[in-house]
Amino acid sequence: MVRYKLTSPPMVKATIQLPASKSISNRALIINALGKGSYSPENLSDCDDTQVMIKALTENKETIDIMAAGTAMRFLTAYLSVTPGKHTITGTARMQQRPIQILVNALRELGAEIEYAGNEGFPPLHIIGTELKKNEIALKGNVSSQYISALLMIGPVLKNGLTLHLSGEIISRPYINLTLQLMNDFGAKAAWTAPNSISVAPQPYESIPFTVESDWSAASYWYQIAALSSKAEIELLGLFHHSYQGDSRGAEVFSRLGITTEFTAKGVKLKKTGNALKKLEEDLVDIPDLAQTFVVTCALLNIPFRFTGLQSLKIKETDRITALRSELKKLGYLIEEENDSVLMWNGERCTPEQTPIIQTYEDHRMAMAFAPAAILYPDLQIAEPEVVSKSYPNYWEHLKQAGFQIISEK
């Protein structure tokens, strides 16, 4: 098993070309394919999730292996349901443990022909593409936004369009809005018609030239580095001031941890003010992918916190709530959890391990959120560092560019 040993520089100075947004790339690819686009979206992410999506859409094989790409599994399940042909979609052993029954049930309700190839409720799936004639469905609002986005994106190609009713609390609303904005960019007619209802007209997509913006989730790790460093000059390229991405709210949360954002023609410059709150309480229901970043950052800055809205963390690449508690304990922090949806810390410490090795659990965000801890924990080690390829393949190269020393050990 490969491990990286990290040593931070006395000062972090870097200009970083961030990867393109995975969320936008994957949606643009599905929408473009549904619209049988003559243009190809530009500046697509080079991460694993997007590469498997491109491969699936261009090769059109009968068996599609999306490996560990959860987004691809969900989006392609809906896409294949309305695309002529017979397909089997599968993935890694972990992917075959990730539930997909809510999406499959919804698609079946619309008329899709989907069967489980193995365990009920989980991939692999056998799918026969067919015309879906039903046009109305109800889902709980607290399900994964990717289920909702997967259904919305096929709406324009359904014979009678789609009306989606969401009951109860709607989590990850920004991701739903991102999907709607991109659908409308490509000529669809999709909008909220009530606080809990979305209507998609049976109006085909158009092919348009489209360029993907840089990824705000990836930016969060550089904000974290700026917050943990005694001195940092960091410029991040390709970020838009008026971003479609919900994770752009991370900049606002980091302002409460003493990091200000200056927008430029090229992207953003990060500045450390040092004016951090004494305690951070935040509902992260709209930005769950930044939870690991903020949990690790606050603990290392010695800022007590209470983060709510984390109910989706249990079913991500790993159980992120358990993983965060386990790995931060190695660094001497005792994090508490509540109701599988809250993480909090009141400053309670334990004896840290002398040479902590952070396990990544096949989860790219565990590796990237813990790597900046090397600023305070010299010679910190990250196990299975290659997991970053899922969303940010050049992460380690960019850290070296910023002055971090990275030694590979076995």
C-alpha beads as a LAMMPS data file, in Angstrom:
LAMMPS data file: protein, C-alpha beads

410 atoms
409 bonds

1 atom types
1 bond types

-500.0 500.0 xlo xhi
-500.0 500.0 ylo yhi
-500.0 500.0 zlo zhi

Masses

1 110.0

Atoms # bond

1 1 1 0.000 0.000 0.000
2 1 1 1.427 3.370 -1.064
3 1 1 1.534 6.251 1.431
4 1 1 2.558 9.857 0.952
5 1 1 4.550 11.602 3.677
6 1 1 3.884 15.336 3.564
7 1 1 5.998 18.251 4.786
8 1 1 4.718 21.797 4.405
9 1 1 6.798 24.846 3.373
10 1 1 7.312 27.806 5.756
11 1 1 5.198 29.907 3.382
12 1 1 2.661 28.756 0.789
13 1 1 2.869 30.784 -2.417
14 1 1 1.123 29.489 -5.510
15 1 1 -1.053 30.218 -8.524
16 1 1 -3.211 27.163 -9.143
17 1 1 -5.204 26.220 -12.241
18 1 1 -8.051 24.380 -10.545
19 1 1 -9.730 21.406 -12.202
20 1 1 -12.991 21.995 -14.004
21 1 1 -16.184 21.424 -12.041
22 1 1 -17.086 17.744 -11.911
23 1 1 -20.728 18.577 -11.099
24 1 1 -21.093 20.809 -14.159
25 1 1 -19.056 18.500 -16.434
26 1 1 -21.177 15.434 -15.675
27 1 1 -24.469 17.271 -16.090
28 1 1 -23.340 18.967 -19.312
29 1 1 -22.287 15.599 -20.773
30 1 1 -25.656 13.934 -20.049
31 1 1 -27.661 16.938 -21.268
32 1 1 -25.526 17.219 -24.412
33 1 1 -25.965 13.485 -25.110
34 1 1 -29.737 13.691 -24.590
35 1 1 -29.787 16.626 -27.025
36 1 1 -27.655 14.663 -29.501
37 1 1 -25.345 17.667 -29.497
38 1 1 -23.038 18.476 -32.383
39 1 1 -20.789 20.500 -30.025
40 1 1 -18.759 18.900 -27.243
41 1 1 -18.603 20.708 -23.880
42 1 1 -15.164 22.306 -23.400
43 1 1 -12.811 22.343 -20.384
44 1 1 -14.324 19.110 -19.068
45 1 1 -12.973 17.763 -15.797
46 1 1 -10.141 15.236 -16.150
47 1 1 -11.267 13.362 -13.023
48 1 1 -12.241 9.675 -12.948
49 1 1 -15.966 10.405 -12.570
50 1 1 -16.076 12.485 -15.738
51 1 1 -13.767 10.204 -17.728
52 1 1 -15.979 7.153 -17.076
53 1 1 -19.004 9.232 -18.121
54 1 1 -17.311 10.234 -21.406
55 1 1 -16.323 6.604 -22.011
56 1 1 -19.843 5.320 -21.359
57 1 1 -21.443 7.898 -23.648
58 1 1 -18.966 7.516 -26.530
59 1 1 -18.301 3.753 -26.529
60 1 1 -21.952 2.723 -26.040
61 1 1 -20.969 -0.755 -24.824
62 1 1 -23.578 -3.211 -23.602
63 1 1 -21.819 -3.524 -20.205
64 1 1 -20.783 -0.229 -18.634
65 1 1 -18.392 -0.262 -15.668
66 1 1 -18.448 3.117 -13.935
67 1 1 -16.016 1.903 -11.236
68 1 1 -16.441 4.131 -8.136
69 1 1 -18.290 7.013 -9.840
70 1 1 -21.548 7.483 -7.931
71 1 1 -22.649 10.463 -10.026
72 1 1 -22.150 8.481 -13.234
73 1 1 -24.139 5.544 -11.809
74 1 1 -27.136 7.725 -11.008
75 1 1 -27.119 9.950 -14.082
76 1 1 -26.485 7.078 -16.511
77 1 1 -29.228 4.922 -14.956
78 1 1 -31.791 7.586 -15.913
79 1 1 -30.115 8.305 -19.263
80 1 1 -30.042 4.629 -20.300
81 1 1 -33.712 4.258 -19.346
82 1 1 -34.696 6.598 -22.191
83 1 1 -31.963 5.595 -24.662
84 1 1 -32.658 2.735 -27.127
85 1 1 -30.725 -0.461 -26.425
86 1 1 -29.976 -3.022 -23.697
87 1 1 -27.315 -2.222 -21.117
88 1 1 -25.866 -3.530 -17.865
89 1 1 -24.350 -0.895 -15.586
90 1 1 -22.013 -1.961 -12.792
91 1 1 -19.154 -0.672 -10.621
92 1 1 -16.691 -1.461 -7.826
93 1 1 -17.534 -3.647 -4.808
94 1 1 -18.238 -0.460 -2.806
95 1 1 -20.474 0.871 -5.604
96 1 1 -22.467 -2.354 -5.435
97 1 1 -23.169 -1.536 -1.761
98 1 1 -24.451 1.976 -2.486
99 1 1 -28.265 2.125 -2.596
100 1 1 -30.058 3.076 -5.812
101 1 1 -33.576 1.754 -5.136
102 1 1 -35.175 5.202 -4.752
103 1 1 -34.073 6.199 -8.263
104 1 1 -34.947 2.815 -9.786
105 1 1 -38.437 2.889 -8.217
106 1 1 -39.025 6.415 -9.532
107 1 1 -37.920 5.479 -13.055
108 1 1 -40.043 2.315 -12.989
109 1 1 -43.010 4.455 -11.954
110 1 1 -42.467 6.503 -15.114
111 1 1 -42.376 3.286 -17.162
112 1 1 -38.679 2.356 -17.243
113 1 1 -37.560 -1.263 -17.707
114 1 1 -34.887 -1.859 -15.047
115 1 1 -33.957 -5.090 -13.257
116 1 1 -31.419 -5.763 -10.513
117 1 1 -28.604 -8.043 -11.651
118 1 1 -27.593 -8.857 -8.059
119 1 1 -28.903 -7.665 -4.705
120 1 1 -32.295 -5.954 -4.648
121 1 1 -31.892 -2.192 -4.318
122 1 1 -28.243 -2.059 -5.432
123 1 1 -26.179 -2.104 -8.662
124 1 1 -25.502 -3.821 -11.053
125 1 1 -28.608 -2.992 -13.104
126 1 1 -30.027 -4.385 -16.362
127 1 1 -31.710 -1.576 -18.308
128 1 1 -33.736 -1.680 -21.543
129 1 1 -34.185 1.811 -22.988
130 1 1 -37.790 2.658 -23.764
131 1 1 -40.190 5.589 -24.190
132 1 1 -41.436 6.775 -20.794
133 1 1 -45.019 8.030 -21.103
134 1 1 -45.899 8.856 -17.509
135 1 1 -45.036 12.395 -16.512
136 1 1 -45.594 12.891 -12.794
137 1 1 -43.729 11.584 -9.772
138 1 1 -43.309 12.316 -6.064
139 1 1 -40.129 11.888 -4.018
140 1 1 -39.001 12.807 -0.530
141 1 1 -36.995 16.020 -0.611
142 1 1 -34.274 14.594 1.646
143 1 1 -33.065 11.988 -0.873
144 1 1 -29.793 12.501 -2.731
145 1 1 -30.034 15.485 -5.072
146 1 1 -28.367 13.306 -7.718
147 1 1 -31.522 11.146 -7.893
148 1 1 -33.559 14.302 -8.428
149 1 1 -31.110 15.708 -10.998
150 1 1 -31.010 12.382 -12.868
151 1 1 -34.809 12.453 -13.232
152 1 1 -34.969 16.147 -14.146
153 1 1 -32.382 15.862 -16.915
154 1 1 -34.394 13.246 -18.822
155 1 1 -37.570 15.370 -18.466
156 1 1 -37.252 17.266 -21.785
157 1 1 -37.048 14.029 -23.813
158 1 1 -40.097 12.423 -22.156
159 1 1 -43.221 12.384 -24.338
160 1 1 -45.235 14.442 -21.853
161 1 1 -42.431 16.169 -19.976
162 1 1 -42.072 15.738 -16.211
163 1 1 -43.574 17.161 -13.048
164 1 1 -41.649 16.353 -9.877
165 1 1 -43.154 16.847 -6.415
166 1 1 -40.772 16.856 -3.427
167 1 1 -42.147 16.306 0.067
168 1 1 -40.687 17.509 3.376
169 1 1 -37.290 19.173 3.728
170 1 1 -35.399 19.563 0.458
171 1 1 -31.669 18.991 0.992
172 1 1 -28.942 20.083 -1.435
173 1 1 -31.261 22.557 -3.201
174 1 1 -28.271 24.326 -4.871
175 1 1 -27.416 21.116 -6.756
176 1 1 -31.004 20.926 -8.048
177 1 1 -30.809 24.579 -9.085
178 1 1 -27.481 23.909 -10.824
179 1 1 -29.166 21.164 -12.857
180 1 1 -32.118 23.414 -13.771
181 1 1 -29.802 26.257 -14.834
182 1 1 -27.770 23.969 -17.088
183 1 1 -30.902 22.397 -18.574
184 1 1 -32.237 25.859 -19.446
185 1 1 -28.823 26.878 -20.863
186 1 1 -29.219 23.989 -23.312
187 1 1 -32.703 25.120 -24.406
188 1 1 -34.953 23.173 -22.032
189 1 1 -37.850 24.735 -20.158
190 1 1 -37.541 23.668 -16.524
191 1 1 -38.448 25.598 -13.379
192 1 1 -39.811 25.521 -9.850
193 1 1 -43.588 26.017 -10.110
194 1 1 -44.104 25.917 -6.340
195 1 1 -41.749 25.695 -3.306
196 1 1 -41.829 21.879 -3.599
197 1 1 -42.640 21.254 -7.275
198 1 1 -40.622 21.384 -10.489
199 1 1 -42.045 21.267 -13.996
200 1 1 -40.080 20.252 -17.113
201 1 1 -41.695 20.835 -20.505
202 1 1 -41.407 18.234 -23.316
203 1 1 -39.123 20.600 -25.194
204 1 1 -35.931 19.068 -26.656
205 1 1 -32.446 20.257 -25.745
206 1 1 -30.435 22.367 -28.203
207 1 1 -26.754 21.884 -28.941
208 1 1 -24.699 24.903 -27.824
209 1 1 -21.002 25.722 -27.316
210 1 1 -20.361 25.351 -23.569
211 1 1 -17.290 25.893 -21.355
212 1 1 -17.114 24.399 -17.844
213 1 1 -15.952 26.639 -14.968
214 1 1 -13.408 25.621 -12.323
215 1 1 -14.451 23.573 -9.304
216 1 1 -15.353 25.339 -6.050
217 1 1 -15.112 22.043 -4.135
218 1 1 -11.447 21.767 -5.189
219 1 1 -10.941 25.411 -4.207
220 1 1 -11.992 24.595 -0.630
221 1 1 -8.718 22.715 0.046
222 1 1 -6.705 25.829 -0.906
223 1 1 -8.866 27.976 1.364
224 1 1 -8.090 25.399 4.054
225 1 1 -4.339 25.676 3.362
226 1 1 -4.587 29.468 3.580
227 1 1 -6.448 29.207 6.909
228 1 1 -3.923 26.777 8.451
229 1 1 -0.768 28.506 7.154
230 1 1 0.991 31.232 9.105
231 1 1 1.649 32.947 5.771
232 1 1 0.087 32.242 2.372
233 1 1 -0.314 33.925 -1.010
234 1 1 -2.683 31.829 -3.105
235 1 1 -4.380 32.634 -6.409
236 1 1 -6.962 30.205 -7.819
237 1 1 -7.732 30.414 -11.537
238 1 1 -10.995 29.825 -13.388
239 1 1 -13.507 30.557 -10.598
240 1 1 -16.524 32.700 -11.490
241 1 1 -17.945 35.367 -9.154
242 1 1 -21.518 34.486 -10.151
243 1 1 -21.109 30.728 -10.029
244 1 1 -23.731 28.049 -10.696
245 1 1 -22.051 25.884 -8.049
246 1 1 -23.552 25.672 -4.565
247 1 1 -20.088 24.989 -3.141
248 1 1 -19.131 28.597 -3.936
249 1 1 -20.761 29.346 -0.549
250 1 1 -17.619 27.822 0.948
251 1 1 -15.879 31.186 0.387
252 1 1 -18.438 32.892 2.624
253 1 1 -18.017 30.283 5.392
254 1 1 -14.217 30.622 5.171
255 1 1 -14.592 34.381 5.673
256 1 1 -15.750 33.478 9.200
257 1 1 -12.491 31.545 9.599
258 1 1 -10.388 34.586 8.666
259 1 1 -9.953 34.124 4.889
260 1 1 -11.212 36.791 2.487
261 1 1 -11.823 36.342 -1.242
262 1 1 -10.788 38.919 -3.821
263 1 1 -12.250 38.252 -7.276
264 1 1 -10.044 39.085 -10.257
265 1 1 -10.421 38.744 -14.024
266 1 1 -8.622 35.369 -13.742
267 1 1 -10.251 33.913 -10.622
268 1 1 -9.705 34.656 -6.921
269 1 1 -6.921 35.701 -4.558
270 1 1 -7.063 34.501 -0.952
271 1 1 -6.085 36.793 1.910
272 1 1 -5.732 35.938 5.574
273 1 1 -7.255 38.498 7.954
274 1 1 -6.882 36.404 11.094
275 1 1 -10.337 37.463 12.303
276 1 1 -11.837 34.036 12.950
277 1 1 -14.936 33.276 15.012
278 1 1 -14.481 31.690 18.445
279 1 1 -17.044 29.006 17.501
280 1 1 -18.488 28.051 14.113
281 1 1 -22.069 26.796 13.838
282 1 1 -23.218 26.073 10.319
283 1 1 -25.928 24.139 8.491
284 1 1 -24.081 22.336 5.685
285 1 1 -27.151 20.659 4.157
286 1 1 -26.588 22.614 0.919
287 1 1 -22.819 21.996 0.770
288 1 1 -22.227 18.486 2.197
289 1 1 -19.087 17.922 0.056
290 1 1 -17.322 20.645 2.065
291 1 1 -18.065 19.023 5.438
292 1 1 -14.687 17.242 5.676
293 1 1 -12.850 20.451 4.790
294 1 1 -14.557 22.470 7.526
295 1 1 -14.423 19.761 10.201
296 1 1 -10.658 19.277 9.780
297 1 1 -9.956 23.022 9.420
298 1 1 -11.892 24.030 12.548
299 1 1 -10.358 21.278 14.688
300 1 1 -6.819 22.221 13.625
301 1 1 -7.514 25.926 14.215
302 1 1 -8.825 24.988 17.666
303 1 1 -12.236 26.465 16.840
304 1 1 -15.159 24.542 18.426
305 1 1 -17.915 23.794 15.924
306 1 1 -21.352 22.335 15.366
307 1 1 -22.199 21.322 11.801
308 1 1 -25.729 20.159 11.021
309 1 1 -27.399 18.907 7.823
310 1 1 -24.920 16.070 7.268
311 1 1 -27.438 13.249 6.749
312 1 1 -26.073 12.450 3.269
313 1 1 -22.520 11.801 4.564
314 1 1 -23.288 8.220 5.589
315 1 1 -23.899 7.137 1.978
316 1 1 -21.053 8.931 0.225
317 1 1 -17.875 7.177 -1.004
318 1 1 -17.522 6.029 2.594
319 1 1 -19.370 6.717 5.851
320 1 1 -17.769 10.139 6.170
321 1 1 -19.073 10.806 9.685
322 1 1 -17.380 7.702 11.105
323 1 1 -14.249 8.217 8.981
324 1 1 -13.792 11.833 10.138
325 1 1 -14.136 10.904 13.811
326 1 1 -11.712 7.995 13.467
327 1 1 -8.974 9.886 11.614
328 1 1 -9.171 13.093 13.668
329 1 1 -8.771 11.002 16.808
330 1 1 -5.328 10.012 15.443
331 1 1 -4.457 13.719 15.504
332 1 1 -5.786 14.109 19.043
333 1 1 -9.321 15.485 18.452
334 1 1 -12.430 13.841 19.895
335 1 1 -15.305 14.694 17.552
336 1 1 -18.885 13.885 18.586
337 1 1 -21.830 12.988 16.366
338 1 1 -25.590 13.209 16.815
339 1 1 -28.456 11.532 14.921
340 1 1 -26.230 10.533 11.954
341 1 1 -26.509 14.148 10.762
342 1 1 -24.518 16.379 13.160
343 1 1 -20.776 16.649 13.863
344 1 1 -19.580 18.785 16.765
345 1 1 -16.474 19.508 18.789
346 1 1 -16.188 21.391 22.058
347 1 1 -12.406 21.345 22.270
348 1 1 -12.016 17.872 23.771
349 1 1 -8.586 16.358 23.070
350 1 1 -6.771 13.050 23.459
351 1 1 -3.143 12.017 22.980
352 1 1 -2.297 12.135 19.263
353 1 1 -0.457 9.303 17.547
354 1 1 3.259 9.970 17.097
355 1 1 3.291 9.163 13.385
356 1 1 -0.337 9.377 12.234
357 1 1 -1.263 7.606 9.001
358 1 1 -4.570 8.909 7.671
359 1 1 -6.726 6.230 6.046
360 1 1 -8.709 7.444 3.039
361 1 1 -11.400 4.724 2.736
362 1 1 -11.477 4.959 -1.101
363 1 1 -12.712 8.532 -0.574
364 1 1 -10.985 11.354 -2.481
365 1 1 -12.254 14.021 -0.072
366 1 1 -10.712 12.287 2.957
367 1 1 -7.270 12.517 1.306
368 1 1 -7.630 16.135 0.216
369 1 1 -9.190 17.429 3.453
370 1 1 -6.484 15.832 5.636
371 1 1 -3.409 16.645 3.503
372 1 1 -3.322 20.314 4.669
373 1 1 -3.038 19.017 8.260
374 1 1 0.656 18.492 7.407
375 1 1 1.053 22.229 8.057
376 1 1 0.533 21.537 11.773
377 1 1 1.588 17.861 11.844
378 1 1 5.017 17.508 10.175
379 1 1 5.552 14.192 8.352
380 1 1 1.834 13.396 8.331
381 1 1 1.124 10.404 6.084
382 1 1 -1.825 9.849 3.746
383 1 1 -2.632 6.242 2.803
384 1 1 -3.769 5.343 -0.729
385 1 1 -3.280 8.896 -2.022
386 1 1 -4.246 7.948 -5.568
387 1 1 -7.950 8.261 -4.586
388 1 1 -7.763 11.984 -5.447
389 1 1 -8.057 11.018 -9.128
390 1 1 -11.814 10.754 -8.580
391 1 1 -12.201 14.548 -8.663
392 1 1 -8.774 16.292 -8.641
393 1 1 -6.075 14.163 -10.317
394 1 1 -3.398 16.896 -10.125
395 1 1 -3.908 17.630 -6.416
396 1 1 -0.544 16.254 -5.273
397 1 1 1.314 17.954 -8.147
398 1 1 -0.328 21.235 -7.208
399 1 1 0.732 20.797 -3.570
400 1 1 4.333 20.292 -4.748
401 1 1 3.972 23.406 -6.899
402 1 1 2.971 25.267 -3.706
403 1 1 6.118 24.096 -1.917
404 1 1 4.956 20.956 -0.112
405 1 1 7.428 18.080 -0.018
406 1 1 5.809 14.726 -0.791
407 1 1 7.691 11.463 -0.331
408 1 1 6.153 8.182 -1.476
409 1 1 6.509 5.323 1.001
410 1 1 5.389 1.693 1.020

Bonds

1 1 1 2
2 1 2 3
3 1 3 4
4 1 4 5
5 1 5 6
6 1 6 7
7 1 7 8
8 1 8 9
9 1 9 10
10 1 10 11
11 1 11 12
12 1 12 13
13 1 13 14
14 1 14 15
15 1 15 16
16 1 16 17
17 1 17 18
18 1 18 19
19 1 19 20
20 1 20 21
21 1 21 22
22 1 22 23
23 1 23 24
24 1 24 25
25 1 25 26
26 1 26 27
27 1 27 28
28 1 28 29
29 1 29 30
30 1 30 31
31 1 31 32
32 1 32 33
33 1 33 34
34 1 34 35
35 1 35 36
36 1 36 37
37 1 37 38
38 1 38 39
39 1 39 40
40 1 40 41
41 1 41 42
42 1 42 43
43 1 43 44
44 1 44 45
45 1 45 46
46 1 46 47
47 1 47 48
48 1 48 49
49 1 49 50
50 1 50 51
51 1 51 52
52 1 52 53
53 1 53 54
54 1 54 55
55 1 55 56
56 1 56 57
57 1 57 58
58 1 58 59
59 1 59 60
60 1 60 61
61 1 61 62
62 1 62 63
63 1 63 64
64 1 64 65
65 1 65 66
66 1 66 67
67 1 67 68
68 1 68 69
69 1 69 70
70 1 70 71
71 1 71 72
72 1 72 73
73 1 73 74
74 1 74 75
75 1 75 76
76 1 76 77
77 1 77 78
78 1 78 79
79 1 79 80
80 1 80 81
81 1 81 82
82 1 82 83
83 1 83 84
84 1 84 85
85 1 85 86
86 1 86 87
87 1 87 88
88 1 88 89
89 1 89 90
90 1 90 91
91 1 91 92
92 1 92 93
93 1 93 94
94 1 94 95
95 1 95 96
96 1 96 97
97 1 97 98
98 1 98 99
99 1 99 100
100 1 100 101
101 1 101 102
102 1 102 103
103 1 103 104
104 1 104 105
105 1 105 106
106 1 106 107
107 1 107 108
108 1 108 109
109 1 109 110
110 1 110 111
111 1 111 112
112 1 112 113
113 1 113 114
114 1 114 115
115 1 115 116
116 1 116 117
117 1 117 118
118 1 118 119
119 1 119 120
120 1 120 121
121 1 121 122
122 1 122 123
123 1 123 124
124 1 124 125
125 1 125 126
126 1 126 127
127 1 127 128
128 1 128 129
129 1 129 130
130 1 130 131
131 1 131 132
132 1 132 133
133 1 133 134
134 1 134 135
135 1 135 136
136 1 136 137
137 1 137 138
138 1 138 139
139 1 139 140
140 1 140 141
141 1 141 142
142 1 142 143
143 1 143 144
144 1 144 145
145 1 145 146
146 1 146 147
147 1 147 148
148 1 148 149
149 1 149 150
150 1 150 151
151 1 151 152
152 1 152 153
153 1 153 154
154 1 154 155
155 1 155 156
156 1 156 157
157 1 157 158
158 1 158 159
159 1 159 160
160 1 160 161
161 1 161 162
162 1 162 163
163 1 163 164
164 1 164 165
165 1 165 166
166 1 166 167
167 1 167 168
168 1 168 169
169 1 169 170
170 1 170 171
171 1 171 172
172 1 172 173
173 1 173 174
174 1 174 175
175 1 175 176
176 1 176 177
177 1 177 178
178 1 178 179
179 1 179 180
180 1 180 181
181 1 181 182
182 1 182 183
183 1 183 184
184 1 184 185
185 1 185 186
186 1 186 187
187 1 187 188
188 1 188 189
189 1 189 190
190 1 190 191
191 1 191 192
192 1 192 193
193 1 193 194
194 1 194 195
195 1 195 196
196 1 196 197
197 1 197 198
198 1 198 199
199 1 199 200
200 1 200 201
201 1 201 202
202 1 202 203
203 1 203 204
204 1 204 205
205 1 205 206
206 1 206 207
207 1 207 208
208 1 208 209
209 1 209 210
210 1 210 211
211 1 211 212
212 1 212 213
213 1 213 214
214 1 214 215
215 1 215 216
216 1 216 217
217 1 217 218
218 1 218 219
219 1 219 220
220 1 220 221
221 1 221 222
222 1 222 223
223 1 223 224
224 1 224 225
225 1 225 226
226 1 226 227
227 1 227 228
228 1 228 229
229 1 229 230
230 1 230 231
231 1 231 232
232 1 232 233
233 1 233 234
234 1 234 235
235 1 235 236
236 1 236 237
237 1 237 238
238 1 238 239
239 1 239 240
240 1 240 241
241 1 241 242
242 1 242 243
243 1 243 244
244 1 244 245
245 1 245 246
246 1 246 247
247 1 247 248
248 1 248 249
249 1 249 250
250 1 250 251
251 1 251 252
252 1 252 253
253 1 253 254
254 1 254 255
255 1 255 256
256 1 256 257
257 1 257 258
258 1 258 259
259 1 259 260
260 1 260 261
261 1 261 262
262 1 262 263
263 1 263 264
264 1 264 265
265 1 265 266
266 1 266 267
267 1 267 268
268 1 268 269
269 1 269 270
270 1 270 271
271 1 271 272
272 1 272 273
273 1 273 274
274 1 274 275
275 1 275 276
276 1 276 277
277 1 277 278
278 1 278 279
279 1 279 280
280 1 280 281
281 1 281 282
282 1 282 283
283 1 283 284
284 1 284 285
285 1 285 286
286 1 286 287
287 1 287 288
288 1 288 289
289 1 289 290
290 1 290 291
291 1 291 292
292 1 292 293
293 1 293 294
294 1 294 295
295 1 295 296
296 1 296 297
297 1 297 298
298 1 298 299
299 1 299 300
300 1 300 301
301 1 301 302
302 1 302 303
303 1 303 304
304 1 304 305
305 1 305 306
306 1 306 307
307 1 307 308
308 1 308 309
309 1 309 310
310 1 310 311
311 1 311 312
312 1 312 313
313 1 313 314
314 1 314 315
315 1 315 316
316 1 316 317
317 1 317 318
318 1 318 319
319 1 319 320
320 1 320 321
321 1 321 322
322 1 322 323
323 1 323 324
324 1 324 325
325 1 325 326
326 1 326 327
327 1 327 328
328 1 328 329
329 1 329 330
330 1 330 331
331 1 331 332
332 1 332 333
333 1 333 334
334 1 334 335
335 1 335 336
336 1 336 337
337 1 337 338
338 1 338 339
339 1 339 340
340 1 340 341
341 1 341 342
342 1 342 343
343 1 343 344
344 1 344 345
345 1 345 346
346 1 346 347
347 1 347 348
348 1 348 349
349 1 349 350
350 1 350 351
351 1 351 352
352 1 352 353
353 1 353 354
354 1 354 355
355 1 355 356
356 1 356 357
357 1 357 358
358 1 358 359
359 1 359 360
360 1 360 361
361 1 361 362
362 1 362 363
363 1 363 364
364 1 364 365
365 1 365 366
366 1 366 367
367 1 367 368
368 1 368 369
369 1 369 370
370 1 370 371
371 1 371 372
372 1 372 373
373 1 373 374
374 1 374 375
375 1 375 376
376 1 376 377
377 1 377 378
378 1 378 379
379 1 379 380
380 1 380 381
381 1 381 382
382 1 382 383
383 1 383 384
384 1 384 385
385 1 385 386
386 1 386 387
387 1 387 388
388 1 388 389
389 1 389 390
390 1 390 391
391 1 391 392
392 1 392 393
393 1 393 394
394 1 394 395
395 1 395 396
396 1 396 397
397 1 397 398
398 1 398 399
399 1 399 400
400 1 400 401
401 1 401 402
402 1 402 403
403 1 403 404
404 1 404 405
405 1 405 406
406 1 406 407
407 1 407 408
408 1 408 409
409 1 409 410
